[in-house]
Amino acid sequence: MELLGLIGYGLSSLAYLIFFLLSMASRQQSLSGTLTRVLGIILCVCACMSVWQLYQGFSLVYVLYMEALKSILITLLILGVKLRASSFSNLLKQKEVHHFLIAVVLLALLSGVSIVNQQNFTWVFISFMALNLWPLVLLEQVFRNAQKRARWAVWPMVFGLGSMLVFDFVIFAQGALINQLDFNFWYLRGYLSAAMMPFILLSSKRIKNWSSDLFISRDIVFYSSILVLSGVYLLLLAFAGYVIRFLDGQWSELLSVAFMCLGLLVLFAVLLTQNLRNKIRVFISKHFFANRYDYRLEWLNLIAAIERSHSEDIYENASSALSEVLQLDGCIYLQLNNVNRFEVMNYGQLKPGMASMGQLDSLVDYFQQQAWIIDLSEVKSSPETYKGLEIDHICLLNDNIEILVPVFFQQHLTGVFAMTRPANKGVLNWEDRDFLFALTKQLGNYLSLQEAQKQLTQTQQFAVFHRMSAFVLHDLKNIQAQLGLITANAERHKNNPEFISDVFATVESASSRLQKVVRQLANKSLEKIKEPKQQVNVQALLVESVKLANVHKPQVKMECEADLYVYADKERFAGVLMHLIENAQQASKPDDHVQLIGKKQENRLILSIRDRGCGMTQAFIRDKLFTPFSTTKGNAGMGIGVYEARQFFEENSGVMSVQSEVDKGTTFTIEMSLSEYQEIGYNNHGKIINC
């Protein structure tokens, strides 16, 4: 057998010498090309040392040193291809290389301690198993990640190096079990090594650029993970065999074979278990890969689909958008009502019957507890997947309902999307389910937002109505005050011609104001019906207002310069002015008085309404005085008089300010632009003109 080994390693040394010379002739300047040439010479040296060891009979340890260097170099070569390193320094900066080198150092330390302290080679063999397993995993990744056109180039190298690594792994695994090498296999290594040289050479010629484009797929990492787990299991198996041997002494070949067969049967049984394989696949896909769906693009597609839906029915818009994104033949939304039953909000292509609606209503508790998508085809084929689910899936499938996706808003079930199966989809996997949940979550938020917007619109309509009612009531209150003056003075002045004249004027004014209120209600508008502006004699307006105000106590004292005119709606001006005077009276004591002063300052009218009443705090003035519906009068006031007064003066290029101190009084100051007095006449057509 030794002669057979000499011949085999001799052929191997000659083969890799030729390989080295041919690779030198190729003059590839890439890192992988350089490492390939170095690997060729290392393989040649390893074979020569094996020949010399067989011939001279010196310790095999020196050969193992070179074998370790060869395994390290093979690993670095494959890492260079996988990581597409441009230089050796760049390769050494990669984290994966750091991890490998750290592992090499640890294995070397363990092997050294094992040899020095125990004269035991088990850890040496285990280290070689690891050094052969690592490049095997990398080779598998490189091959499966390569594009189809690149696989044609790399498969000879994968086959050649892989065969050598697997053969060495088996030799060292057996050595770890029995603490010695099987030299029958050892002598055959040379022939295998020589036979694999043409495959490695073929790949080196086919691959013009060793750093070819690679991508990592889920299946590759899955199979690589399975391979790594298998390797770890075999290492543990070897360690267990060593422990048994160490405790139980020499054990027979039959027991050794039985232990190995039992371990391999367990390994195959575990790896062939579909449930475990599925769990490993899902774990890898979830934690090491981006989703197959580009959520950014899909979200944009969903938004665009919603925008393209022109229906006023928000539920139809949501269902149409979901159908467009998922390419569904039909989709409906069922909303959960107050009695925990589903109501169909849009029918579209799907029209569930009474039996189907009954089945859907029975799912409310399941959805609330499990929050899980129901694939009815999966329920039919694998009912054990849906624990606690009791449903007659046949009637739902007959109505073309195949998938049910619950919709939650703020962790509460709000409805469910019932749909057909998406195009080109079989039974839903975890990624399809996550994607469906993401889409329906977005649509659930859209529906909730639209429903809230609808309710807000209705609330705003009611608010507008109530606000309009407040303004109308405020005007009616002022009109009632005018008419109240007539009834209050009728008994005393009913025979006075001037009083009768004032009554007709007051009734005419009240009628005019009532007509405005009616028109405002007919228009459903908060805006006052604006009359054309006219020239207003300020002094006359103040005299009229004081006359009306002095019916009540305290009395109003007026001081006003003559010949002051402004352009404004006279009735509105009188109304807001009267309201401010009434406020001052209500804030004052009956035996006190209110001052009303009108004067000219430059080209501005300055009106002051001053009382010595209870006053207001600065916080109230800042936060509430000019805010509609804020009042200190309780139910007696509407809280819009001051707001309406300031609005009126601002519309007429004026401004209203207020100074007040608690228990000292309040002063409202109004500034408006004065106008020049102009005579009013009529033209031939009866139109008012300025003379």
Buried (B, 14 or more C-beta within 10 A) or exposed (E): EEEBBBBBBBBBBBBBBBBBEBBEEBEBEBBBBBBBBBBBBBBBBBBBBBBBBBEEEEEBEEBBEBBBBBBBBBBBBBBBBBBBBEEEEBBEEBEEBEEBBEBBEEBEEBBEEBBEEEEBBBBBBBBBBBBBBBBBBBBBBBBBBBEEEBBEBBBBBBBBBBBBBBBBBBBBBBBBBBBEBEBEBBBBBBBBBBBBBBBBBBBBBBBEEBBBEBEBEBEBBBBBBBBBBBBEBBBEBBBEBBEBBEEEEEBEEEBBEEBBEEBBEEBEEBBEEEEEBEEBBBEBBEEEEEEEBEEEEBBEBBEEBBEEBEEEEBBBBBBBBBBBBBEBBBBBBBBBEEEEBBEBBBEBBBEBEEBBBEBBBEBBEBBBEBEBBBBBBBBEEEEEEBEEBEBEBEBBBEBBBBBBBBBBBEEEBBBBBBBBBBEEBEEBBEBBBBBBBBBBBBBBEBBBEBBEEEEEEEEEEEEEEEBBEBBBBBBBEBBEBBBEBBEEBEEEBEEEEEBEEBBEEBEEBBEEBEEBBEEBEEEEEEEBBEEEBBBBBBBBBBEBBBEBBBEBBBBBEBEBEEEBBBBBBBBBBBBBBBBBBBBBBBBBEEEBBBBBBBBBEEEBBBBBBBBBBBBBEEEBBEEBBBBBEBBBEEEEBBBBBBBBBBBBBEBBEBEBEBBBEEEEBBBBBBBBEBBEEEEEEEEEEEEEEEE
